[in-house]
């Protein structure tokens, strides 16, 4: 069958309309993950609409049995949880986004640098993959993927290039989405930041078994 020029034009317009509609739907869906704005240290960020977030990813206090000392951060990459070990065999559990296949990493590190509203400098290898990335994004900018806080991971005094930081994409929490860094809700990285001084030990594991299902949401 041979299509006339008019049919080809109409078909093309229909595809454009479908694409535009899809973009509108995606934009509306993304918007539903936010619930207004919040002010922090003279900057503004979009608050997470936790009513839209599966409760498993909400910040919670859980039973946790570990030989690691109190104050240690443990990341379970398979189950997308970060645990901050507390006293009395408990931990604060946060939902996180972790590295995509090919970008995951495991091992020990320490938090040797902390930043409020950090600037973002894409690493050279990321700019090779995405040449359109800017060389630097200022702290507090609406397109800064680190969000309101960043905790920088070091090993033997050297920056290993990975961070615990916020995200502009709350729907990515609970998924393999990053280039190796650990993503958290803005509210959660603000909370974790104030609990983790310089020198905090961090262990990133392929997975750990949940020790107990019982939990209490942390306000």
C-alpha positions as a Markdown table, in Angstrom:
| # | Residue | x | y | z |
|---|---|---|---|---|
| 1 | Unk | 0.0 | 0.0 | 0.0 |
| 2 | Unk | 1.3 | 3.5 | -0.9 |
| 3 | Unk | 0.4 | 6.3 | 1.3 |
| 4 | Unk | -0.4 | 9.7 | 0.0 |
| 5 | Unk | 1.5 | 12.8 | 1.1 |
| 6 | Unk | -1.5 | 14.0 | 3.1 |
| 7 | Unk | -1.7 | 10.7 | 4.9 |
| 8 | Unk | 2.0 | 10.8 | 5.7 |
| 9 | Unk | 1.7 | 14.3 | 7.1 |
| 10 | Unk | -1.4 | 13.4 | 9.2 |
| 11 | Unk | 0.3 | 10.3 | 10.5 |
| 12 | Unk | 3.4 | 12.3 | 11.5 |
| 13 | Unk | 1.3 | 14.9 | 13.3 |
| 14 | Unk | -0.5 | 12.1 | 15.2 |
| 15 | Unk | 2.8 | 10.7 | 16.3 |
| 16 | Unk | 3.9 | 14.2 | 17.5 |
| 17 | Unk | 0.7 | 14.5 | 19.4 |
| 18 | Unk | 1.1 | 11.2 | 21.0 |
| 19 | Unk | 4.7 | 12.1 | 22.0 |
| 20 | Unk | 3.6 | 15.4 | 23.4 |
| 21 | Unk | 0.8 | 13.8 | 25.3 |
| 22 | Unk | 3.2 | 11.3 | 26.7 |
| 23 | Unk | 5.5 | 14.1 | 27.9 |
| 24 | Unk | 2.6 | 15.8 | 29.6 |
| 25 | Unk | 1.7 | 12.6 | 31.4 |
| 26 | Unk | 5.2 | 12.0 | 32.5 |
| 27 | Unk | 5.5 | 15.6 | 33.7 |
| 28 | Unk | 2.3 | 15.3 | 35.6 |
| 29 | Unk | 3.4 | 12.0 | 37.2 |
| 30 | Unk | 6.7 | 13.5 | 38.3 |
| 31 | Unk | 5.0 | 16.6 | 39.8 |
| 32 | Unk | 2.8 | 14.3 | 41.9 |
| 33 | Unk | 6.0 | 13.2 | 43.8 |
| 34 | Unk | 6.4 | 16.7 | 45.3 |
| 35 | Unk | 4.4 | 18.5 | 48.0 |
| 36 | Unk | 5.3 | 22.2 | 48.0 |
| 37 | Unk | 8.6 | 23.9 | 48.9 |
| 38 | Unk | 10.8 | 24.1 | 52.0 |
| 39 | Unk | 13.5 | 26.6 | 52.9 |
| 40 | Unk | 16.9 | 25.5 | 54.2 |
| 41 | Unk | 19.9 | 27.6 | 54.8 |
| 42 | Unk | 18.7 | 30.3 | 52.4 |
| 43 | Unk | 17.9 | 27.8 | 49.6 |
| 44 | Unk | 14.6 | 26.3 | 48.6 |
| 45 | Unk | 14.0 | 22.6 | 47.7 |
| 46 | Unk | 10.9 | 20.7 | 46.7 |
| 47 | Unk | 9.5 | 18.7 | 49.6 |
| 48 | Unk | 8.8 | 15.0 | 48.9 |
| 49 | Unk | 5.2 | 13.9 | 48.8 |
| 50 | Unk | 5.6 | 10.9 | 51.1 |
| 51 | Unk | 1.9 | 10.0 | 50.5 |
| 52 | Unk | 3.1 | 9.0 | 47.0 |
| 53 | Unk | 6.1 | 7.0 | 48.3 |
| 54 | Unk | 5.8 | 3.3 | 49.2 |
| 55 | Unk | 6.1 | 3.1 | 53.0 |
| 56 | Unk | 9.0 | 0.7 | 52.8 |
| 57 | Unk | 11.2 | 3.6 | 51.7 |
| 58 | Unk | 10.1 | 5.9 | 54.5 |
| 59 | Unk | 12.6 | 6.6 | 57.2 |
| 60 | Unk | 12.1 | 4.1 | 60.0 |
| 61 | Unk | 13.6 | 2.7 | 63.3 |
| 62 | Unk | 14.1 | -1.0 | 63.0 |
| 63 | Unk | 15.6 | -3.8 | 65.0 |
| 64 | Unk | 19.2 | -4.4 | 63.7 |
| 65 | Unk | 21.8 | -6.9 | 64.9 |
| 66 | Unk | 25.3 | -6.1 | 63.8 |
| 67 | Unk | 28.9 | -6.3 | 65.1 |
| 68 | Unk | 29.6 | -2.9 | 63.7 |
| 69 | Unk | 29.9 | -0.1 | 66.2 |
| 70 | Unk | 27.1 | 2.4 | 66.9 |
| 71 | Unk | 27.2 | 5.3 | 64.4 |
| 72 | Unk | 28.3 | 3.1 | 61.5 |
| 73 | Unk | 26.5 | 3.6 | 58.2 |
| 74 | Unk | 25.7 | 0.3 | 56.4 |
| 75 | Unk | 24.3 | 0.3 | 52.8 |
| 76 | Unk | 22.4 | -2.8 | 51.5 |
| 77 | Unk | 22.5 | -2.3 | 47.8 |
| 78 | Unk | 20.3 | -5.2 | 46.8 |
| 79 | Unk | 17.4 | -4.2 | 49.0 |
| 80 | Unk | 18.0 | -0.4 | 48.6 |
| 81 | Unk | 18.3 | 0.4 | 52.3 |
| 82 | Unk | 20.8 | 2.5 | 54.3 |
| 83 | Unk | 21.1 | 1.7 | 58.0 |
| 84 | Unk | 22.6 | 4.1 | 60.6 |
| 85 | Unk | 23.4 | 1.8 | 63.6 |
| 86 | Unk | 22.0 | 3.0 | 66.9 |
| 87 | Unk | 22.1 | 1.7 | 70.4 |
| 88 | Unk | 20.1 | -1.2 | 71.8 |
| 89 | Unk | 20.3 | -3.3 | 68.6 |
| 90 | Unk | 18.3 | -0.8 | 66.5 |
| 91 | Unk | 19.1 | 1.3 | 63.4 |
| 92 | Unk | 17.5 | 4.1 | 61.5 |
| 93 | Unk | 16.7 | 2.7 | 58.1 |
| 94 | Unk | 16.4 | 4.9 | 55.0 |
| 95 | Unk | 15.3 | 4.0 | 51.5 |
| 96 | Unk | 18.0 | 4.8 | 48.9 |
| 97 | Unk | 18.7 | 4.6 | 45.2 |
| 98 | Unk | 21.9 | 2.8 | 44.3 |
| 99 | Unk | 24.2 | 2.4 | 41.3 |
| 100 | Unk | 23.0 | 0.9 | 38.0 |
| 101 | Unk | 24.5 | -2.3 | 36.7 |
| 102 | Unk | 28.1 | -1.6 | 35.9 |
| 103 | Unk | 28.3 | 1.2 | 38.4 |
| 104 | Unk | 27.8 | -0.6 | 41.7 |
| 105 | Unk | 30.6 | -0.7 | 44.2 |
| 106 | Unk | 31.2 | -2.4 | 47.5 |
| 107 | Unk | 33.6 | -1.9 | 50.4 |
| 108 | Unk | 34.5 | 0.3 | 53.3 |
| 109 | Unk | 35.0 | 4.1 | 53.4 |
| 110 | Unk | 34.8 | 7.0 | 55.8 |
| 111 | Unk | 32.9 | 10.3 | 55.6 |
| 112 | Unk | 35.9 | 12.7 | 55.5 |
| 113 | Unk | 34.0 | 15.7 | 54.0 |
| 114 | Unk | 30.5 | 17.1 | 54.4 |
| 115 | Unk | 28.8 | 19.9 | 52.5 |
| 116 | Unk | 25.7 | 22.0 | 52.9 |
| 117 | Unk | 24.2 | 22.7 | 49.5 |
| 118 | Unk | 27.2 | 21.4 | 47.6 |
| 119 | Unk | 28.1 | 22.4 | 44.1 |
| 120 | Unk | 28.2 | 19.5 | 41.6 |
| 121 | Unk | 31.2 | 18.8 | 39.3 |
| 122 | Unk | 30.4 | 15.9 | 36.9 |
| 123 | Unk | 33.4 | 13.6 | 36.8 |
| 124 | Unk | 35.3 | 13.4 | 33.5 |
| 125 | Unk | 34.0 | 9.9 | 32.7 |
| 126 | Unk | 30.4 | 11.0 | 33.1 |
| 127 | Unk | 30.9 | 14.0 | 30.8 |
| 128 | Unk | 32.3 | 11.6 | 28.2 |
| 129 | Unk | 29.1 | 9.6 | 28.4 |
| 130 | Unk | 27.0 | 12.8 | 28.5 |
| 131 | Unk | 28.8 | 15.6 | 26.6 |
| 132 | Unk | 25.9 | 18.1 | 27.2 |
| 133 | Unk | 26.6 | 18.2 | 31.0 |
| 134 | Unk | 27.8 | 21.5 | 32.3 |
| 135 | Unk | 31.3 | 21.5 | 33.8 |
| 136 | Unk | 29.8 | 22.6 | 37.2 |
| 137 | Unk | 26.4 | 23.3 | 38.8 |
| 138 | Unk | 26.2 | 25.7 | 41.6 |
| 139 | Unk | 25.0 | 24.6 | 45.0 |
| 140 | Unk | 21.3 | 25.2 | 45.5 |
| 141 | Unk | 20.6 | 25.4 | 41.7 |
| 142 | Unk | 17.4 | 23.8 | 40.7 |
| 143 | Unk | 19.2 | 21.3 | 38.5 |
| 144 | Unk | 21.9 | 20.3 | 41.0 |
| 145 | Unk | 21.4 | 16.5 | 41.5 |
| 146 | Unk | 23.2 | 16.5 | 44.9 |
| 147 | Unk | 20.4 | 18.4 | 46.6 |
| 148 | Unk | 20.7 | 20.0 | 50.0 |
| 149 | Unk | 23.6 | 17.9 | 51.4 |
| 150 | Unk | 26.4 | 15.6 | 50.4 |
| 151 | Unk | 28.6 | 13.3 | 52.4 |
| 152 | Unk | 31.9 | 12.5 | 50.6 |
| 153 | Unk | 33.4 | 9.1 | 50.9 |
| 154 | Unk | 37.2 | 8.6 | 51.3 |
| 155 | Unk | 39.5 | 5.6 | 51.7 |
| 156 | Unk | 43.0 | 5.9 | 53.1 |
| 157 | Unk | 42.7 | 9.7 | 52.8 |
| 158 | Unk | 41.7 | 9.7 | 49.1 |
| 159 | Unk | 38.3 | 10.7 | 47.7 |
| 160 | Unk | 36.9 | 7.6 | 46.1 |
| 161 | Unk | 34.4 | 9.6 | 44.0 |
| 162 | Unk | 31.2 | 8.4 | 45.7 |
| 163 | Unk | 28.8 | 10.3 | 47.8 |
| 164 | Unk | 25.7 | 10.0 | 49.9 |
| 165 | Unk | 23.5 | 12.8 | 48.7 |
| 166 | Unk | 20.0 | 14.0 | 47.9 |
| 167 | Unk | 18.1 | 13.6 | 44.7 |
| 168 | Unk | 15.8 | 15.6 | 42.3 |
| 169 | Unk | 14.0 | 12.3 | 41.4 |
| 170 | Unk | 12.2 | 10.9 | 44.5 |
| 171 | Unk | 10.7 | 8.2 | 42.3 |
| 172 | Unk | 14.2 | 6.7 | 41.9 |
| 173 | Unk | 14.5 | 5.8 | 45.6 |
| 174 | Unk | 14.3 | 2.0 | 45.8 |
| 175 | Unk | 15.9 | 1.5 | 42.4 |
| 176 | Unk | 19.2 | 1.1 | 40.7 |
| 177 | Unk | 19.5 | 4.5 | 39.2 |
| 178 | Unk | 22.8 | 6.3 | 39.9 |
| 179 | Unk | 26.3 | 6.2 | 38.6 |
| 180 | Unk | 27.4 | 4.7 | 41.9 |
| 181 | Unk | 26.5 | 7.3 | 44.5 |
| 182 | Unk | 23.8 | 6.6 | 47.1 |
| 183 | Unk | 20.7 | 8.8 | 46.6 |
| 184 | Unk | 18.3 | 9.8 | 49.4 |
| 185 | Unk | 15.2 | 11.9 | 49.7 |
| 186 | Unk | 16.2 | 15.5 | 50.5 |
| 187 | Unk | 14.6 | 15.2 | 53.9 |
| 188 | Unk | 16.6 | 12.1 | 54.6 |
| 189 | Unk | 20.0 | 13.3 | 53.6 |
| 190 | Unk | 19.4 | 16.4 | 55.8 |
| 191 | Unk | 18.6 | 14.1 | 58.7 |
| 192 | Unk | 21.6 | 11.8 | 58.0 |
| 193 | Unk | 23.9 | 14.7 | 57.6 |
| 194 | Unk | 23.3 | 16.0 | 61.1 |
| 195 | Unk | 23.8 | 12.5 | 62.6 |
| 196 | Unk | 27.1 | 11.7 | 60.8 |
| 197 | Unk | 30.2 | 13.7 | 61.8 |
| 198 | Unk | 33.5 | 13.6 | 60.0 |
| 199 | Unk | 35.1 | 10.2 | 60.4 |
| 200 | Unk | 31.9 | 8.2 | 60.3 |
| 201 | Unk | 32.5 | 4.7 | 59.0 |
| 202 | Unk | 30.6 | 3.5 | 56.0 |
| 203 | Unk | 30.2 | -0.1 | 54.7 |
| 204 | Unk | 28.6 | -0.8 | 51.3 |
| 205 | Unk | 27.5 | -4.4 | 50.9 |
| 206 | Unk | 25.9 | -6.3 | 48.0 |
| 207 | Unk | 23.1 | -7.2 | 50.4 |
| 208 | Unk | 22.2 | -8.0 | 54.0 |
| 209 | Unk | 19.2 | -9.8 | 55.4 |
| 210 | Unk | 16.6 | -7.8 | 57.1 |
| 211 | Unk | 16.9 | -8.6 | 60.8 |
| 212 | Unk | 13.3 | -7.9 | 61.8 |
| 213 | Unk | 10.2 | -6.6 | 59.9 |
| 214 | Unk | 8.9 | -4.5 | 62.8 |
| 215 | Unk | 9.6 | -0.8 | 62.4 |
| 216 | Unk | 8.5 | 2.6 | 63.6 |
| 217 | Unk | 8.4 | 5.6 | 61.3 |
| 218 | Unk | 10.7 | 8.5 | 62.3 |
| 219 | Unk | 9.1 | 11.9 | 62.1 |
